[in-house]
Amino acid sequence: MKRIIAIIGVFMALAVSAGYAQKYALIDMEYILKKIPAYESANQQLEGISKQWQSEIDKETKAVDELYKKYQADLVFLAGEEKTKRENEIVTKENAIQSLQNKYFGPEGELFKRREALIKPIQDNIYTVVKDISTASGYMLVIDRASATSVIFASPGIDISDEVLSRLGY
């Protein structure tokens, strides 16, 4: 009799805990973004601009390297004032290169601003759709499989990436 009561108690506990179960879902942001042509186009545009700017910086760096080599070669023949003048010229150009790198690639640089302008609206749209799906389906948590490095296994049944793409029109 005690066994039957214990078994009934276990089943009741399981039934109650099942009522409080939370629903989870996964998305794969990389998969979603690769399926959106505007994202791929924006990435190609950013890559082209980035290469152009890096080429400009490399050209300036090469010019400074040439100046430094010439300075090293002429060092024996330079008087104090001329030596200081050339050193200052090299340092000024190196600072200008550093400034140019920060302008293009810094935390608030042009590349960051362009990425914000081109990619952020796409990501915001995805997040809005994910939020709508989550609210409608009662998901308490949606995890991005692409950035969640600690997810070892997840059932494909809880992946809503294709539903997100469908709602986005892709």
N, C-alpha and C positions, 0 to 999 in steps of 0.2 A: 504494500500500500504506500509506504514511504517513497518507494521507487517511482510509482506512478505519479505521485504528487510532485516529485522532483523533476520528472520528465515534463509534466504539464507546465511547471514553473519555467523551465528552460524554453519551451516553445512560446510561452507568453512573453518572456523577455525578448526573444528573437522577433516576435511579431511587433512588439512595441518599438524596438530599435529600428526595425525596417521602416516604420512609419516616420521616423525622424531622419532617414537616410537623405543625404544631400546628393544632388545630381551634379556631375562634372562633365566637362567637355574639353576637347583638345582642338587646337587649330595648328596648322603648319604655315607660319607667316611666309617663309621662303617659298613654299609651294604656291601659295596664293599670289604673292608678288610676281613670281615668274610667269603666271598666267595672265597678268595684266599688261597689255602692250604699252600703255602710257608709262608704266614704271620702267620697263626695259628701255624705252626711248629716252626717258629722263636720265637713266643711268649712263647710257651711251653719250648723251650730251655732256653730262658732268665729267665723264672720263676724258672726252675730247678737250674740254676746257682745262682740266687738270693737267693733261699732257702738254698743252700749249704753255701754260704758266710754268710748269716744271722745266720746259725747254728754255724759256726765258731766263729762269734762275740759273740753270746750268751754263748758259752762255755767259752770264755775268760772272759766275764762279770761275769759269775758264779764263776770263779776262783778268780777274784778280790773281789767279795762279800765275799767269804770264807776267803780270807786274811784279809779283813776288820773286819769280825766277830771275827776272831782269835785275831786280834790286839785289838779289844774292850775288849775281855775277858782277855787278858794278860796286859792290860794297867796299872793296879795297880802295877804290878810286874816289869814293864820296867823302866830302868834308862834312863836318858836324851839322851844319845848317841844311845842306842838301840831303843828307842821310835822314834827318828828322822830317823833312818835307815829304820824302818818299814814304817813310813809315806811316806818317799821318794820312797820306793819300790811300795807302793800302788799307789801313784801319777804317777809314771813312767808307771806302767801297765795300768792305766786309760788313760794316754796319748797315749799309744800304741794302745789301743782299738779305741780311737777317730781317730787316724791316719789310722787304718785299715778300719774303716767305711768310711772315706773320700776316701781311695784308691779304695774301691769297689763301694760305692754308692754316692760319691761326684759329683759335677757338671762336672768334667772332669775325673770321675772314670771309672773303668773297665766296669761297667754295661752300662754307657752312651756310651762308645766306642763300645761295642758289639752291642748295640741297633742300633747305627749308621751303623755298618757294615752289620747287618742282615735286618733291617727294612727300612732304608733310600732308598736303591735301589728300593724296592717295591713301596714306596711312590713316588719316582721320576718318575718311570714308569707310575704310575697313573696320576700324574700331567702332564706329557707329552701327554698322551692320551686325557686328559680333554682339554688341550690347543689346540690340533689338532682338536677335535670336535668343540670347541668354534670358532676357526678360520674358519673352513669349514661351520659351520651353522650360523655364524654371531652373536654369542652371545657376548654381551658387558660385561656381568657379570655372573659368575657362583658362587653360594653360596653353602657352605657345610652345609647341613641341620643338621648334627650331632653336629657341633660346633657353629652354629648360634642360640644362645639361644633366640634371639628376634624374630625369625620367628614363628608366631603363626599359620598361615595356608599357604599352598602353593598347587597349583593345581598339581595333580599327572602327568598331561600332560607335565610339564616342568622339571620333574625329568629325568635326563639322566644317572642315575646310571647303569641301565641295558645295555645301549649302551656302556658305559665305560667298563663294564665287558666283553661285546661281543668283543670289539676291543682288549681287553687284552687276549682273547682266553678262557674265562671262561663262 
